[in-house]
Amino acid sequence: MPDSPYADLDRPPLSEAALQHALVRPGSLWSAVTVVERTGSTNADLAKAVREGTREGAVLVAESQFAGRGRLGRVWAAPPRSGLTFSILLRPEVPPARQGWLSLLVAVAAGSAVRRIAGVDVRLKWPNDLLVGERKLAGILAERVDSAVIVGMGLNVSTRPQELPVDRATSLTIEKAVHADRDPLLREILREIETHYRQWVDADGDADACGLRAAYLACSGTIGQEVRVELPGERVLVGQAVGVDQAGYLLVRSKGKEHSLSAGDVVHVRRVEGA
């Protein structure tokens, strides 16, 4: 049974019914949890759902995704049931200028959940990659669709070394996680997202008032490092990452000047002594 979800006993399928029962309750942010065996992109599927009027809090999980996208147009691919590939639909009633924090919020929540459940020391590379050391464990992509925001995440759980898409990637299994069961991981990630999201919305998107910026800085693996940032237009900025501003932009000090960057591909060059 090569196509059976039970063909690889180390990678059991997720139960939509169990996730629905655990997460979709009165007063919960999560309005529906759908698990599909295979799709092109969970972000693209939820973008279509936005235009059909789907409520906030819809969660779409794919056991296999064949056209997933990461930041900067990169392809995200993984063997079936080897990770958590999902997207969430949010309709935040906060000023648009503050909504850039959403992908960072999801990264903080996911990092906290992974540390608690898997026992792996996860750090964040700006803006929203989850790293173990300098190896990428998960990526996050947020996209605006009309008045909604779709946030997608791909987390490597049981991916084996020979299955990694790039050399500088890793998985929970490779990092010898104490638990690598996808069901409790997904539940905890979504519960953490809900907690942070409600606090952020209640604060009208103010990342300082709700403690989000402090939480992000506390688990950042970028701040305090020497970085090389590849900017749009084939420009490169090298300097020290010194903080994240109120909009979630990366602050880099280079040649005596502080730059606020809203976009760019960050490479950690070296850790600054004493940081």
PLY file of the C-alpha trace (Angstrom):
ply
format ascii 1.0
element vertex 275
property float x
property float y
property float z
element edge 274
property int vertex1
property int vertex2
end_header
0.00 0.00 0.00
2.50 2.65 -1.11
-0.17 5.39 -1.17
-1.67 4.54 2.19
-1.16 7.11 4.97
-0.23 4.15 7.19
2.52 2.86 4.89
5.17 4.63 7.01
4.34 3.82 10.63
6.74 6.51 11.85
4.53 9.08 10.12
0.89 8.46 11.10
-1.80 10.70 9.60
-3.39 13.53 11.50
-6.99 13.14 12.64
-9.21 15.99 11.51
-11.94 14.91 13.94
-9.55 14.90 16.91
-8.14 18.32 16.04
-11.63 19.75 15.54
-12.73 18.40 18.92
-9.68 19.81 20.68
-9.54 23.24 19.06
-12.95 24.29 17.74
-14.98 25.23 20.78
-17.29 28.09 21.81
-15.24 31.24 22.27
-12.19 29.82 20.51
-10.43 31.72 17.75
-10.39 28.57 15.65
-13.61 28.16 13.65
-12.71 25.07 11.60
-9.81 22.67 11.15
-9.57 20.84 7.84
-6.96 18.19 7.03
-6.37 17.28 3.38
-4.13 14.54 2.07
-2.58 16.63 -0.70
-2.81 20.12 -2.15
-0.74 22.61 -4.07
-0.56 25.36 -1.45
-2.52 25.76 1.77
-2.02 29.54 1.52
-3.51 29.59 -1.98
-6.44 27.43 -0.89
-7.26 29.72 2.03
-6.86 32.79 -0.18
-9.69 31.39 -2.28
-11.69 30.73 0.88
-11.28 34.39 1.91
-13.00 35.50 -1.27
-15.81 33.04 -0.54
-16.41 34.66 2.84
-14.87 32.03 5.13
-14.81 33.07 8.77
-11.72 34.07 10.69
-9.98 31.18 12.40
-10.12 28.63 9.58
-7.13 26.26 9.66
-6.08 24.18 6.67
-3.53 21.40 7.15
-2.00 19.43 4.26
-0.29 16.08 4.75
1.52 16.77 1.48
2.01 20.03 -0.41
3.46 20.11 -3.92
3.48 23.84 -4.68
4.31 25.38 -1.32
6.07 28.72 -1.23
8.39 30.27 1.30
9.63 33.81 1.63
11.19 35.45 -1.45
9.46 32.93 -3.73
11.40 29.91 -2.50
9.87 26.45 -2.84
8.99 24.52 0.33
8.76 20.76 -0.17
8.77 17.78 2.20
7.79 14.07 2.14
4.14 13.35 3.06
3.39 13.49 6.81
7.02 14.36 7.65
6.13 17.80 8.95
3.40 20.25 9.79
2.25 22.21 6.76
-0.69 24.46 7.51
-2.21 27.90 7.01
-4.53 30.01 9.13
-7.00 32.70 8.09
-7.08 35.84 10.24
-9.09 39.04 9.94
-7.30 41.38 12.38
-9.12 44.60 13.25
-5.95 46.56 13.92
-4.33 49.39 11.94
-2.80 48.06 8.69
0.56 49.63 9.58
0.80 47.27 12.56
-0.23 44.10 10.77
3.34 43.36 9.71
3.76 41.91 13.19
1.50 38.95 12.38
4.18 36.69 10.90
6.53 37.55 13.78
3.72 36.79 16.23
3.23 33.34 14.69
6.98 32.72 14.87
7.08 33.62 18.58
4.10 31.36 19.28
5.48 28.43 17.28
8.91 28.75 18.85
7.41 28.73 22.33
5.29 25.65 21.54
8.22 23.74 20.04
10.46 24.50 23.01
7.76 23.32 25.42
6.62 20.15 23.60
9.78 19.04 21.79
12.39 20.31 24.22
14.43 21.85 21.40
16.06 25.28 21.81
14.53 27.18 18.91
15.60 30.71 18.04
14.16 33.14 15.50
15.99 34.55 12.51
14.42 37.82 11.43
11.74 38.06 10.43
10.19 34.66 11.12
12.38 31.62 10.44
12.72 29.09 13.26
16.32 27.96 13.71
18.18 25.38 15.74
21.69 26.75 15.84
22.04 28.02 12.29
19.89 25.30 10.72
16.36 26.08 9.56
13.57 24.15 11.26
10.55 26.07 9.98
9.51 28.90 7.72
6.50 31.22 7.78
4.83 33.18 4.99
2.13 35.83 5.54
0.04 37.16 2.67
-2.68 39.79 2.61
-5.88 38.85 0.76
-8.45 41.65 0.70
-9.00 42.55 4.37
-7.68 39.20 5.66
-4.20 37.84 6.29
-3.22 34.26 5.52
-0.27 32.93 7.51
1.29 29.66 6.37
3.89 27.58 8.15
6.06 24.61 7.24
7.76 22.82 10.15
10.11 19.85 9.67
9.18 17.18 12.20
10.37 13.70 11.17
12.31 14.70 8.05
15.43 12.54 7.69
18.84 13.95 6.71
18.63 12.61 3.15
15.16 14.19 2.73
16.13 17.74 3.66
15.57 20.23 0.83
18.80 22.12 1.60
21.95 21.45 3.62
21.21 24.13 6.20
17.86 22.68 7.20
16.99 20.37 10.08
14.04 18.63 11.73
12.86 17.84 15.24
13.86 14.20 14.81
17.37 15.15 13.68
17.63 17.45 16.71
16.62 14.54 19.00
13.41 16.16 20.21
11.91 14.58 23.32
8.53 14.53 21.52
7.97 14.65 17.76
4.27 13.80 17.60
2.61 16.16 15.12
-0.83 16.19 16.75
0.16 17.71 20.14
2.64 19.98 18.38
-0.03 21.43 16.13
-2.49 21.83 19.00
0.08 23.66 21.12
1.20 25.91 18.26
-2.39 26.94 17.51
-3.15 27.55 21.17
-0.04 29.71 21.51
-0.99 31.64 18.38
-4.48 32.26 19.78
-3.10 33.57 23.08
-0.65 35.99 21.43
-3.15 37.03 18.75
-5.88 37.93 21.24
-3.44 39.97 23.33
-2.15 41.75 20.22
-5.66 42.54 18.91
-6.79 43.73 22.36
-3.80 46.11 22.31
-4.88 47.40 18.86
-1.78 45.87 17.33
0.65 47.68 19.65
3.51 45.19 19.96
4.93 46.93 23.03
1.66 47.21 24.95
0.92 43.48 24.57
4.50 42.37 25.21
4.98 40.93 21.72
8.11 42.89 20.86
9.75 41.93 24.16
8.84 38.27 23.58
10.26 38.40 20.06
13.54 39.96 21.19
13.88 37.40 23.99
13.94 34.50 21.53
15.72 36.21 18.64
18.83 34.60 17.24
19.52 37.61 15.03
19.75 40.54 17.44
23.33 41.07 18.56
24.79 39.30 15.53
26.85 40.55 12.65
24.58 40.15 9.63
24.62 40.46 5.88
21.25 41.53 4.51
20.50 41.03 0.84
18.10 43.84 -0.05
15.79 44.37 -3.02
17.59 45.70 -6.05
20.64 43.46 -5.49
21.90 45.69 -2.69
23.74 44.29 0.33
24.02 45.78 3.80
26.53 44.45 6.35
26.38 45.49 9.98
25.23 44.56 13.46
21.57 43.71 14.11
20.70 45.88 17.11
16.95 45.56 17.47
13.47 45.44 16.01
11.43 48.66 15.83
7.74 49.24 16.62
6.74 48.12 13.13
8.70 44.86 13.37
11.44 46.14 11.05
15.01 44.99 11.62
17.43 47.64 12.89
20.97 47.26 11.57
23.86 49.54 12.52
26.37 49.89 9.71
29.19 52.41 9.42
27.82 54.52 12.24
24.30 54.71 10.80
21.19 52.83 11.87
19.03 51.36 9.13
15.40 50.19 9.49
14.72 47.29 7.11
11.23 46.12 6.21
12.43 43.35 3.89
15.59 41.46 3.09
17.27 38.08 3.28
19.36 37.91 6.46
22.53 35.86 6.78
24.16 35.53 10.19
27.85 36.23 9.59
29.20 35.67 13.08
28.17 36.17 16.68
29.48 39.41 18.15
31.64 38.76 21.20
29.84 39.49 24.44
26.40 39.52 22.74
0 1
1 2
2 3
3 4
4 5
5 6
6 7
7 8
8 9
9 10
10 11
11 12
12 13
13 14
14 15
15 16
16 17
17 18
18 19
19 20
20 21
21 22
22 23
23 24
24 25
25 26
26 27
27 28
28 29
29 30
30 31
31 32
32 33
33 34
34 35
35 36
36 37
37 38
38 39
39 40
40 41
41 42
42 43
43 44
44 45
45 46
46 47
47 48
48 49
49 50
50 51
51 52
52 53
53 54
54 55
55 56
56 57
57 58
58 59
59 60
60 61
61 62
62 63
63 64
64 65
65 66
66 67
67 68
68 69
69 70
70 71
71 72
72 73
73 74
74 75
75 76
76 77
77 78
78 79
79 80
80 81
81 82
82 83
83 84
84 85
85 86
86 87
87 88
88 89
89 90
90 91
91 92
92 93
93 94
94 95
95 96
96 97
97 98
98 99
99 100
100 101
101 102
102 103
103 104
104 105
105 106
106 107
107 108
108 109
109 110
110 111
111 112
112 113
113 114
114 115
115 116
116 117
117 118
118 119
119 120
120 121
121 122
122 123
123 124
124 125
125 126
126 127
127 128
128 129
129 130
130 131
131 132
132 133
133 134
134 135
135 136
136 137
137 138
138 139
139 140
140 141
141 142
142 143
143 144
144 145
145 146
146 147
147 148
148 149
149 150
150 151
151 152
152 153
153 154
154 155
155 156
156 157
157 158
158 159
159 160
160 161
161 162
162 163
163 164
164 165
165 166
166 167
167 168
168 169
169 170
170 171
171 172
172 173
173 174
174 175
175 176
176 177
177 178
178 179
179 180
180 181
181 182
182 183
183 184
184 185
185 186
186 187
187 188
188 189
189 190
190 191
191 192
192 193
193 194
194 195
195 196
196 197
197 198
198 199
199 200
200 201
201 202
202 203
203 204
204 205
205 206
206 207
207 208
208 209
209 210
210 211
211 212
212 213
213 214
214 215
215 216
216 217
217 218
218 219
219 220
220 221
221 222
222 223
223 224
224 225
225 226
226 227
227 228
228 229
229 230
230 231
231 232
232 233
233 234
234 235
235 236
236 237
237 238
238 239
239 240
240 241
241 242
242 243
243 244
244 245
245 246
246 247
247 248
248 249
249 250
250 251
251 252
252 253
253 254
254 255
255 256
256 257
257 258
258 259
259 260
260 261
261 262
262 263
263 264
264 265
265 266
266 267
267 268
268 269
269 270
270 271
271 272
272 273
273 274
